[in-house]
């Protein structure tokens, strides 16, 4: 009888093992060379490099790093199954497995650190960009003016 109670107690303690060990978020280190670049996670500005961000484990994320005068760089953080989930599977804690799935504790984000080397925009690239932009803007203004005149 004591063995059965011990097993039930152990199974109860191991329920939602990954949620207890991992938590709902994961600390991700983000750095760039040069430092001081803007960090966007899923399109939302989160800070400047270098820094650590707490991100939700239950979804993949796209990290974009931008700095004026440099080409932007992106990295994808993908979720994968955490090893702690197997504690629930082995002990038979289906309730704990469900809790881990709902809270996101069953996932691990990879990579744990994002480090990018930003490449500078070369002067000839700047010249090409500047010469193309005014022409496109002028054409857009002409199209807008023509549409306005037609409507009147």
Secondary structure, 3 states (H helix, E strand, C coil): CHHHHHHHHHHHHHCCHHHHHHCCEEEEEEEEECCCCEEEECCEEEEECCEEEEEECCCCEEEEEECCCECCEEEEEEEEECCCHHHHHHHCCHHHHHHHHHHCCCEEEECCEEEEECCECCHHHHHHHHHHHHHHHHHHHHHHHHHHHHHC
